[in-house]
Amino acid sequence: MNIEYRPASADDFDAIVEIFLANMNLSIFTTSTDKDALRNLAVIFLANDFRHASYMQVAECQGEICGVLIGITRTLPTKALFFDSKPLVKQAKANLRSFEEGVKVLSDLAKNKSPISFTSNSAISDCDSELVFFSTNAKYRRHKIGSTLMTGFDTFLKECNAKKYFLYSDSLCTYQFYDNNGFQRVEKKQNIFNPAVENYTYVKEIV
C-alpha cells in the first residue's frame, strides 16, 4: 500500500471532519446522538484545532486521507497554516441553535469547555506541547500509519526544543497505543456525559 505523508492544508478540513466523525465516539462530549448536531460539534472542535495548530500532518492513500495528527507547542510562535475558523464556528453554532438537539450540544459544550492551557492541570503543568487530535481511518489500520505520524510529531517537537507533551484519551479509544509507546498515564477521571467511560491524560517526554 502506497501511503504518502504531508503537511495538512485548509482544503483537507472537510475530510478530517469525516475522520473525526467516523473514528471518535462523541458520547464523551455530549449526551446528544443526533447526526447533524454531532457534525456541527466536530466542525467547531476541528476549526479551532486548525486555527491554533503548530503542526498538522496527514497520511494519504490513493487520494484519500487515512490518518491525521494535529499538535500545538509553545516553543514555536508560528502556526502550521493560516486558518480563519471564525466563520465556520459561527455558522456551526447558529446551526446548533436552530434545533433542540443542537441546543443540547451547545449546553454540553459549555459544561465541558476547557480553553487551551498547559498550566490549568497540575498533572500537565510542566508540559510545553499538546497532541490535540490523532486518528487513523479504521480500514487503513495495521499499516503503521499511527506510529509514523507520531514519530513525525516527536521529531518536530525535538527540533523545536520542546521537552514534554500531553494528550487526552479515553477508554473507548485504542489507548493501549499510548501505554505501549512511551507515554505515561498521569490522570484518570470518569466522563461526565457517559459514566461508563474513563477519561485519561497521558504525557510523554521528548528524548
C-alpha positions as CSV (number, residue, x, y, z in Angstrom):
1,M,0.0,0.0,0.0
2,N,1.4,3.4,-1.1
3,I,0.9,5.9,1.8
4,E,2.2,9.4,1.5
5,Y,2.7,11.8,4.4
6,R,2.4,15.6,4.0
7,P,1.5,18.7,5.9
8,A,-2.2,19.3,6.1
9,S,-3.8,22.2,4.2
10,A,-7.1,24.1,4.7
11,D,-8.5,22.1,1.8
12,D,-8.2,19.0,4.0
13,F,-10.7,20.3,6.6
14,D,-13.8,18.5,5.4
15,A,-12.0,15.2,5.0
16,I,-10.6,15.5,8.5
17,V,-14.1,16.2,9.9
18,E,-15.2,12.9,8.3
19,I,-12.3,11.1,10.0
20,F,-13.3,12.7,13.3
21,L,-16.9,11.6,13.0
22,A,-16.1,8.1,11.8
23,N,-13.5,7.3,14.5
24,M,-14.4,9.4,17.5
25,N,-17.1,8.3,19.9
26,L,-18.7,11.7,20.7
27,S,-20.6,10.4,23.7
28,I,-17.6,11.7,25.7
29,F,-18.5,15.2,24.7
30,T,-22.3,15.3,24.7
31,T,-25.4,13.3,25.5
32,S,-26.9,14.0,22.0
33,T,-26.8,11.3,19.4
34,D,-28.2,13.4,16.6
35,K,-26.0,13.2,13.5
36,D,-26.4,16.8,12.4
37,A,-25.7,18.0,15.9
38,L,-22.6,15.9,16.1
39,R,-21.3,17.1,12.7
40,N,-21.6,20.7,13.8
41,L,-19.8,19.8,17.0
42,A,-17.0,18.2,15.0
43,V,-16.7,21.4,12.9
44,I,-16.4,23.6,16.0
45,F,-13.7,21.4,17.5
46,L,-11.6,21.0,14.4
47,A,-11.9,24.6,13.2
48,N,-10.4,25.7,16.5
49,D,-7.7,23.0,16.2
50,F,-6.8,24.1,12.7
51,R,-6.6,27.7,13.9
52,H,-4.2,27.0,16.8
53,A,-2.1,24.2,15.4
54,S,1.6,24.4,15.3
55,Y,1.8,21.1,13.5
56,M,-0.6,19.2,11.2
57,Q,0.3,16.2,9.2
58,V,-1.9,13.8,7.2
59,A,-1.4,10.4,5.7
60,E,-2.9,9.9,2.3
61,C,-3.6,6.8,0.3
62,Q,-4.9,6.9,-3.3
63,G,-6.2,10.5,-2.8
64,E,-8.0,9.6,0.4
65,I,-6.8,11.0,3.8
66,C,-6.4,8.0,6.1
67,G,-4.7,9.5,9.1
68,V,-4.2,12.8,10.8
69,L,-2.2,14.3,13.7
70,I,-2.6,17.9,15.0
71,G,-0.4,19.3,17.7
72,I,0.4,22.5,19.5
73,T,3.7,23.7,21.0
74,R,4.5,26.9,23.0
75,T,8.1,26.7,21.8
76,L,7.2,27.8,18.2
77,P,5.5,31.2,17.7
78,T,4.2,30.4,14.2
79,K,1.2,28.4,13.2
80,A,1.1,25.4,10.8
81,L,-1.1,27.4,8.5
82,F,-3.4,30.4,8.4
83,F,-7.0,29.2,9.0
84,D,-9.9,31.6,9.7
85,S,-12.0,29.5,12.0
86,K,-14.5,32.2,13.0
87,P,-17.0,31.9,10.0
88,L,-17.1,28.1,10.4
89,V,-17.6,28.2,14.2
90,K,-20.2,31.0,13.9
91,Q,-22.2,29.0,11.3
92,A,-21.9,25.7,13.2
93,K,-23.2,27.4,16.4
94,A,-26.0,29.1,14.5
95,N,-27.0,25.7,13.1
96,L,-27.0,24.1,16.5
97,R,-29.2,26.9,18.0
98,S,-31.8,26.1,15.3
99,F,-33.0,22.8,16.7
100,E,-33.5,21.0,20.1
101,E,-30.7,18.5,19.9
102,G,-28.3,21.2,18.7
103,V,-29.1,23.3,21.8
104,K,-28.4,20.3,23.9
105,V,-24.9,20.0,22.3
106,L,-24.2,23.7,23.0
107,S,-25.2,23.2,26.6
108,D,-23.0,20.2,26.9
109,L,-20.1,22.0,25.2
110,A,-20.4,24.8,27.8
111,K,-20.2,22.3,30.6
112,N,-17.1,20.7,29.2
113,K,-15.4,23.8,27.9
114,S,-11.6,23.8,28.5
115,P,-9.5,26.5,27.0
116,I,-6.1,25.7,25.5
117,S,-3.8,25.9,28.5
118,F,-0.7,24.0,29.6
119,T,-1.0,25.1,33.2
120,S,-4.7,24.5,34.1
121,N,-4.0,21.0,35.3
122,S,-1.2,20.1,37.8
123,A,-0.6,16.8,36.0
124,I,0.5,18.5,32.8
125,S,1.8,21.8,34.2
126,D,5.3,21.1,33.1
127,C,4.3,20.3,29.5
128,D,5.1,22.8,26.7
129,S,3.1,21.0,24.0
130,E,-0.1,19.1,23.3
131,L,-1.2,16.4,20.9
132,V,-4.6,17.8,20.1
133,F,-6.1,15.3,17.6
134,F,-4.8,12.0,16.4
135,S,-6.7,9.4,14.4
136,T,-6.4,6.9,11.6
137,N,-9.2,5.6,9.4
138,A,-10.2,2.2,10.6
139,K,-9.9,0.5,7.2
140,Y,-6.2,1.6,6.9
141,R,-5.1,0.4,10.4
142,R,-2.2,-2.1,10.8
143,H,-0.1,-0.2,8.2
144,K,1.9,1.7,10.9
145,I,0.2,5.0,9.9
146,G,-0.3,6.0,13.5
147,S,3.2,5.2,14.6
148,T,4.6,7.1,11.6
149,L,2.5,10.1,12.3
150,M,3.6,10.0,16.0
151,T,7.2,9.7,15.1
152,G,6.9,12.7,12.8
153,F,5.4,14.8,15.6
154,D,8.1,13.7,18.1
155,T,10.8,14.7,15.6
156,F,9.1,18.1,15.0
157,L,8.9,18.8,18.8
158,K,12.6,17.8,19.3
159,E,13.6,20.2,16.5
160,C,11.5,22.9,18.3
161,N,13.3,22.2,21.6
162,A,10.1,21.0,23.2
163,K,10.5,18.9,26.3
164,K,7.2,17.3,27.1
165,Y,3.7,17.0,25.7
166,F,0.3,15.7,26.8
167,L,-2.8,14.3,25.3
168,Y,-6.3,13.3,26.3
169,S,-7.7,9.8,25.5
170,D,-10.5,7.6,26.9
171,S,-11.5,4.0,27.4
172,L,-13.4,3.9,24.1
173,C,-10.2,4.7,22.2
174,T,-7.2,2.4,21.5
175,Y,-5.5,4.0,24.4
176,Q,-3.2,0.9,24.7
177,F,-1.2,2.5,21.8
178,Y,-0.1,5.1,24.3
179,D,0.6,2.6,27.1
180,N,2.9,0.7,24.6
181,N,4.7,3.7,23.1
182,G,6.5,5.6,25.8
183,F,3.6,7.6,27.3
184,Q,2.8,7.8,31.0
185,R,-0.8,7.9,32.2
186,V,-1.0,10.6,34.8
187,E,-4.7,11.1,35.3
188,K,-7.9,9.1,35.2
189,K,-11.4,10.5,35.5
190,Q,-14.9,9.4,35.0
191,N,-16.5,11.0,32.0
192,I,-19.3,13.5,32.9
193,F,-21.6,12.6,30.0
194,N,-21.0,8.8,29.8
195,P,-20.3,7.3,33.3
196,A,-19.2,4.0,31.6
197,V,-16.2,5.8,30.1
198,E,-13.0,6.8,31.7
199,N,-11.0,9.8,30.5
200,Y,-7.2,9.5,30.5
201,T,-4.4,12.1,30.4
202,Y,-1.1,10.9,29.1
203,V,2.3,12.7,29.0
204,K,5.5,11.9,27.0
205,E,9.0,13.3,27.4
206,I,10.9,14.3,24.2
207,V,14.2,12.5,24.2
